[in-house]
Amino acid sequence: MSTGSGLFEASQDTSSSGSGSGAGEAPAETGYEFNGYVRGDVFVGKEQHANHAEMKAAYSELSLKLKVKKDKLGDAYAEPRFRYGLQGNAQGLIVDLREAYANLYAGPLDLRLGKQIVVWGRADALNPTSNITPVDFRIHSPIEDDRRVGNVGARAFLNFSPFRLEGVWMPLYEATELPPLPLPDRAVLGDSTYPRPRIENGTEGARLHLELPAVEMSASYVYGYAPLPGLTLLEYRDLGSTLTAEAVITRAAYNQQVVGFDFATTLGDWLGVRGEAAYRDPVHFREKVYAPNPDVQYVLGLDHTFGDVSVIAQYIGRYVFNYTKYPAFNPDTSLLGRFSDPAAVDPTLFAVLRSKNQILFSQLAQQQHMASLRLEWLTLHQTLSASALAFVNFTTQEWLLFPKIGYSLTDNLSATVGAEIYEGPTNTLFGVIRSELSAGYAELRMSF
């Protein structure tokens, strides 16, 4: 799993997953568009350490989408969502302003300001170059895109065909969320340590696009705090005796720079070829237990449509520099012992934290070989769809499977059933989160 992007990043290269319009697309007419949906979802999975089922999520959601157009000068988009029910460990009413931004079109310059979702890369499911938008993997939804989290910032394009120069600035830090990793005995998770809202703590990125009829490609650079934080020691807390203490662990963000490249083309007008690669260089990684080692991640994929069946197959690789393997520890084992000085630093605890962070950052081996496969079949005049996303890490023996069947009962009413299945050895990320996230689900949605 990438620290900047999730395993579920779609292969689209758009400026907004919410509106579906890019910053380089001028509005076609004056006026406004208003639509949205109402849906009900139920997710059922296995209870951890038990052989019976439990509710993972059960909620109703209302989404309102408003797009305002004004001649050729600009437009605006907003999507608030209102969800009530159970989502993971949270229950009640949640109001989420997913995106809300305004676009300005001034000759060759397109400018977007506001809360927005920025997705980079052309690979499917996993985008090594996408290190701006955080992801909330705790969200239970049949739509992979729903896990992305918008952030307030600016995005601009300078258009001089066939080139486009893109710039992004995100002044506020938003973190990628995961189910918590188990901690050793007498260690607790405290408040997170994230960058303060200062100018110097923002994330900046630039991307140069080349768009030709036969090929599209881009080179990118990002500098700033990585969306997925690591784990480190915040303090030792005295438990009332000079001989005992507990460790307070915090989620801490680290600074990084990422250099990336991606492309997409076709061979013989029938076989799509896509590729993406990124080199990640955490700043002062040797001094930070909560930062990963530098690594390079690369994806090469092929896609083709056989009548009503679409196929995307990809090879995914990762190589970690300056690699050291830290052994896994039993989370039920007490590693803190007794301290004559409660403020003393226990090197064993730091070894545990490095081991946990290797799981978080998908750096359990120096070189990893992975693959993904996405299938989609449309039939019955495109009213019935059957799809599946499969991913396997041959090195760590982790895998996931997302099968889904959807049927359009009417033009506005649809029903979906499916499953999200994670599996892996105990001391791997999928092995840790499988009991929290694996579930079967059903959804009924009415669009308007």
C-alpha positions in Angstrom: 0.0 0.0 0.0 1.4 3.4 -0.9 1.8 6.0 1.7 0.5 8.8 -0.5 -2.2 6.9 -2.3 -4.4 4.0 -1.6 -4.7 0.6 -3.1 -8.0 1.7 -4.4 -7.0 4.8 -6.5 -9.0 4.7 -9.7 -7.1 5.0 -13.0 -8.8 8.3 -13.9 -6.7 11.4 -14.4 -9.2 14.0 -13.4 -9.2 17.1 -11.3 -12.2 16.2 -9.3 -13.7 12.8 -8.6 -16.8 14.6 -7.3 -17.8 16.6 -10.4 -16.0 14.7 -13.0 -14.8 17.9 -14.7 -11.1 18.8 -15.0 -9.7 22.3 -14.3 -8.9 22.6 -18.0 -12.5 22.2 -19.1 -14.5 25.4 -19.6 -18.3 25.3 -18.8 -20.5 24.8 -21.8 -23.4 27.1 -20.8 -24.8 29.5 -18.2 -26.9 28.1 -15.4 -26.7 25.4 -12.8 -27.0 21.6 -12.4 -28.4 20.0 -9.3 -28.5 16.3 -8.7 -27.5 13.7 -6.2 -28.6 10.4 -4.6 -30.0 8.7 -1.6 -28.7 5.3 -0.7 -28.9 2.6 2.0 -25.9 0.3 2.8 -25.4 -2.7 5.0 -21.9 -4.4 5.6 -21.6 -7.6 7.5 -18.3 -9.3 8.5 -16.7 -11.6 10.9 -16.2 -10.5 14.5 -12.5 -10.5 15.5 -11.5 -13.5 17.6 -15.0 -15.0 17.3 -16.8 -17.3 14.9 -20.0 -15.2 14.4 -20.9 -12.2 12.2 -21.2 -8.5 13.3 -22.3 -5.3 11.6 -19.3 -3.4 10.1 -21.5 -0.6 8.7 -25.2 0.2 8.3 -26.1 3.6 7.2 -28.3 5.8 5.0 -26.7 8.7 3.0 -27.9 11.7 1.1 -25.6 13.4 -1.4 -26.4 16.8 -3.0 -24.3 17.9 -5.9 -24.5 21.5 -7.2 -22.6 22.8 -10.2 -23.0 26.5 -11.0 -21.9 27.8 -14.4 -21.3 31.3 -15.6 -20.4 31.9 -19.2 -16.7 31.3 -19.9 -15.3 33.0 -16.8 -15.7 30.2 -14.4 -17.9 27.7 -12.5 -18.3 26.3 -9.1 -19.0 22.8 -7.6 -20.1 21.6 -4.1 -21.1 18.2 -2.7 -22.2 17.9 0.9 -23.1 14.4 2.2 -25.3 13.6 5.1 -24.8 10.1 6.6 -26.6 8.6 9.5 -26.0 5.2 11.1 -23.0 3.0 11.8 -19.7 3.4 9.9 -16.9 1.4 11.5 -16.7 2.4 15.2 -18.6 5.7 14.6 -22.4 5.9 15.0 -24.7 8.9 14.5 -25.1 11.7 12.1 -22.0 12.8 10.0 -22.1 15.8 7.8 -19.3 15.7 5.2 -18.5 18.5 2.8 -16.7 16.3 0.3 -15.8 19.0 -2.2 -16.5 22.7 -2.5 -14.5 24.9 -4.9 -14.7 27.6 -7.6 -12.9 27.6 -11.0 -11.6 30.6 -12.9 -10.8 30.4 -16.6 -8.5 33.3 -17.7 -7.1 32.6 -21.2 -4.4 29.9 -20.8 -4.8 29.9 -17.0 -7.3 27.6 -15.2 -7.4 28.1 -11.4 -9.3 26.2 -8.8 -9.6 27.3 -5.2 -11.4 25.4 -2.4 -11.8 21.9 -1.0 -11.0 19.4 -3.7 -9.7 15.9 -4.5 -6.5 15.7 -6.5 -5.6 12.4 -8.2 -2.5 11.9 -10.2 -1.3 9.0 -12.3 -2.7 6.7 -15.0 -2.3 3.3 -13.5 -5.3 1.4 -12.1 -5.9 0.8 -8.4 -2.4 1.9 -7.3 -0.9 5.2 -8.2 2.7 5.8 -6.9 2.7 9.4 -8.1 -0.5 10.4 -6.3 0.8 11.8 -3.0 -1.5 14.7 -2.3 -5.0 13.4 -1.5 -5.3 11.3 1.6 -7.5 8.2 1.8 -9.7 6.9 4.6 -9.6 3.1 4.4 -12.0 2.7 7.3 -14.9 3.8 5.0 -17.2 1.0 4.0 -18.6 1.8 0.6 -19.2 -0.1 -2.7 -17.5 2.9 -4.5 -13.7 2.9 -4.3 -13.6 6.6 -4.9 -15.6 7.3 -1.7 -12.4 6.6 0.4 -10.7 9.7 -0.9 -10.7 12.7 1.4 -10.8 16.3 0.0 -8.5 19.0 1.3 -8.5 22.8 1.0 -6.0 24.2 -1.5 -5.2 25.6 -4.9 -4.7 23.9 -8.3 -3.8 25.7 -11.5 -3.1 24.8 -15.1 -1.2 26.7 -17.8 -2.3 25.4 -21.1 0.0 25.7 -24.1 -0.9 22.7 -26.3 0.4 20.0 -26.5 1.8 20.8 -23.0 0.0 21.6 -19.8 1.8 22.8 -16.7 0.0 21.9 -13.4 0.7 23.3 -10.0 -0.9 22.3 -6.6 -0.6 23.8 -3.2 -2.3 22.3 -0.1 -1.6 24.5 3.0 -3.5 22.2 5.5 -2.5 18.7 6.5 -5.0 15.9 6.2 -4.0 12.3 7.2 -4.7 9.0 5.6 -6.6 6.8 8.0 -6.3 3.1 8.7 -7.6 0.7 11.3 -5.1 0.9 14.2 -2.2 -1.6 14.4 -2.0 -3.6 17.6 0.5 -2.2 20.1 2.6 -4.0 22.7 1.5 -4.4 26.2 1.6 -1.2 28.3 1.7 1.0 25.2 -1.2 3.2 24.3 -2.0 5.4 21.3 -2.1 9.1 22.2 -3.0 12.3 20.3 -1.5 12.5 16.8 1.4 14.8 16.0 0.6 16.6 12.8 2.0 19.8 11.1 0.5 23.1 12.3 -1.3 25.2 9.7 1.6 27.3 8.6 2.8 28.4 5.2 6.0 26.4 5.5 4.1 23.2 6.4 2.1 23.1 3.2 2.5 20.5 0.4 3.5 21.7 -3.1 3.5 19.8 -6.3 4.1 20.4 -10.0 3.3 18.2 -13.0 4.1 18.7 -16.7 1.7 17.0 -19.1 2.4 16.1 -22.7 -0.8 15.2 -24.6 -0.4 13.9 -28.2 -2.9 11.8 -30.2 -0.8 8.7 -29.9 0.5 9.0 -26.3 -0.1 11.0 -23.1 2.6 11.3 -20.4 3.6 13.5 -17.5 6.5 14.1 -15.1 5.7 15.2 -11.5 7.4 16.4 -8.3 5.9 16.7 -4.8 7.4 18.2 -1.7 5.6 18.2 1.7 4.3 16.0 4.4 3.2 12.5 3.4 -0.5 11.7 3.8 0.2 8.5 5.7 1.9 9.2 9.1 4.1 6.7 11.0 4.2 5.7 14.6 6.7 7.0 17.2 7.2 7.4 20.9 5.5 10.6 22.3 6.4 10.1 26.0 6.6 7.7 28.9 3.7 8.2 31.3 4.2 7.5 35.0 1.6 5.1 36.4 2.1 6.2 40.0 5.3 4.4 40.8 8.9 5.1 40.1 9.2 1.5 38.9 6.4 1.4 36.4 5.5 3.4 33.3 3.5 3.1 30.1 4.6 4.3 26.6 2.4 6.8 24.7 2.6 6.2 21.0 1.7 9.0 18.5 1.0 9.1 14.8 3.6 11.5 13.4 3.8 13.0 9.9 7.1 13.1 8.0 8.4 15.2 5.2 9.2 13.8 1.8 9.9 14.5 -1.8 8.5 12.4 -4.6 9.6 12.4 -8.3 7.2 10.6 -10.6 6.5 9.7 -14.3 3.4 8.2 -16.0 2.2 7.4 -19.5 -0.7 5.9 -21.4 -0.8 4.8 -25.1 -2.3 2.2 -27.4 -0.8 -0.5 -29.6 -2.5 -1.2 -32.8 -5.7 0.6 -31.7 -6.7 -2.4 -29.6 -4.3 -2.8 -26.7 -3.9 -0.1 -24.1 -0.6 0.3 -22.3 -0.1 2.3 -19.1 2.8 2.8 -16.8 3.7 4.8 -13.7 6.7 5.0 -11.4 7.7 7.2 -8.5 10.8 7.6 -6.3 10.0 8.5 -2.7 12.7 10.2 -0.6 11.7 10.9 3.0 13.7 13.8 4.5 16.2 12.8 7.2 14.7 9.3 7.3 17.6 7.9 9.3 16.7 10.2 12.2 13.0 9.4 12.2 11.6 6.1 13.5 8.3 7.1 12.0 9.5 7.6 8.4 10.0 4.9 5.8 13.2 4.2 3.9 13.6 5.7 0.4 11.9 3.4 -2.2 10.9 3.3 -5.9 7.5 1.9 -6.9 6.5 1.1 -10.5 3.5 -0.2 -12.4 3.1 -1.5 -15.9 -0.3 -2.5 -17.2 -2.3 -3.6 -20.2 -6.0 -3.1 -20.9 -8.4 -4.3 -23.6 -12.1 -4.6 -24.1 -13.5 -7.9 -25.5 -17.0 -6.9 -26.5 -18.8 -6.4 -23.2 -15.8 -7.4 -21.1 -13.1 -5.0 -20.0 -9.8 -6.2 -18.6 -6.9 -4.3 -16.9 -3.9 -6.4 -15.8 -0.9 -4.9 -14.1 2.5 -5.8 -12.7 3.5 -3.8 -9.6 7.0 -3.7 -8.1 8.7 -1.9 -5.2 12.4 -1.7 -4.3 13.5 -0.3 -0.9 16.9 1.4 -0.5 19.1 1.1 2.6 16.9 -1.8 3.7 17.0 -3.4 7.2 14.5 -6.1 8.2 13.1 -5.7 11.7 11.6 -8.8 13.3 7.9 -9.0 14.2 6.9 -8.9 17.8 4.0 -10.5 19.6 1.6 -7.6 20.6 0.6 -9.5 23.8 4.2 -9.5 25.1 5.2 -6.8 27.6 8.2 -5.0 26.1 8.5 -2.1 28.5 9.6 -4.0 31.6 10.2 -1.9 34.7 12.2 1.3 34.6 14.3 2.7 37.4 13.9 5.9 35.4 10.4 6.2 33.7 11.9 8.6 31.2 14.5 6.1 30.0 14.3 5.1 26.3 13.8 1.4 25.8 15.6 0.4 22.5 13.4 -2.7 22.3 10.3 -0.4 22.0 11.9 1.5 19.2 12.6 -1.8 17.4 8.9 -2.6 17.8 7.9 0.7 16.3 10.2 0.3 13.3 8.6 -3.2 12.8 5.1 -1.7 12.9 6.1 1.1 10.5 7.5 -1.4 8.0 4.0 -2.9 8.0 2.4 0.5 7.5 4.6 1.6 4.7 4.6 -1.8 2.9 8.4 -2.3 3.3 8.4 -5.8 4.6 11.0 -6.9 2.0 13.6 -5.1 0.0 12.1 -6.1 -3.2 8.4 -6.9 -3.7 6.5 -8.3 -6.7 2.7 -7.7 -7.0 0.0 -7.9 -9.5 -3.6 -6.6 -10.0 -6.4 -7.6 -12.2 -9.7 -5.8 -12.8 -12.6 -7.3 -14.8 -15.9 -5.8 -15.7 -18.8 -7.3 -17.7 -21.8 -5.3 -18.9 -24.8 -7.1 -20.3 -28.6 -7.0 -20.6 -28.3 -3.6 -22.4 -25.8 -2.4 -19.8 -28.3 -2.8 -17.0 -26.4 -5.7 -15.3 -22.7 -5.3 -14.4 -20.4 -7.9 -12.8 -16.9 -6.7 -11.8 -14.0 -7.7 -9.7 -10.7 -6.2 -8.5 -8.0 -8.6 -7.4 -4.6 -7.8 -5.9 -1.9 -10.1 -4.8 1.5 -9.5 -3.2 3.6 -12.6 -4.1 6.4 -11.5 -1.7 4.4 -11.0 1.5 1.5 -13.4 0.5 -1.1 -10.7 1.0 -4.1 -10.5 -1.3 -7.5 -8.9 -1.6 -10.6 -9.5 -3.7 -13.5 -7.0 -4.4 -16.3 -8.8 -6.4 -19.4 -6.8 -7.1 -22.7 -7.2 -9.0 -24.9 -4.3 -9.9 -28.3 -4.1 -11.5 -30.3 -1.1 -12.7 -33.9 -1.7 -11.8 -34.9 1.6 -13.4 -33.1 4.6 -14.9 -32.7 6.0 -11.4 -32.8 3.0 -9.0 -30.0 0.4 -8.7 -29.1 -2.4 -6.4 -25.6 -3.7 -5.7 -24.2 -6.7 -3.8 -20.6 -7.5 -3.3 -17.7 -8.2 -0.9 -14.4 -6.8 0.3 -12.0 -9.5 1.3 -8.5 -8.9 2.7 -6.1 -11.7 3.7 -2.5 -12.0 4.7 -0.1 -13.4 7.4 -0.5 -12.0 10.9 2.4 -9.5 10.7 1.3 -7.9 7.4 -1.0 -5.0 6.8 -3.8 -7.0 5.2 -3.4 -9.6 8.0 -3.9 -6.8 10.6 -6.9 -5.0 9.0 -8.7 -8.1 7.6 -11.0 -8.5 10.6 -11.9 -4.8 10.6 -12.5 -4.3 6.8 -13.5 -7.6 5.3 -17.2 -7.7 4.8 -20.1 -8.6 2.4 -22.5 -5.8 1.6 -25.7 -4.8 -0.1 -26.7 -1.4 -1.4 -29.9 0.2 -2.8 -29.4 3.6 -4.4 -31.9 6.2 -5.9 -30.3 8.9 -8.1 -32.0 12.2 -9.0 
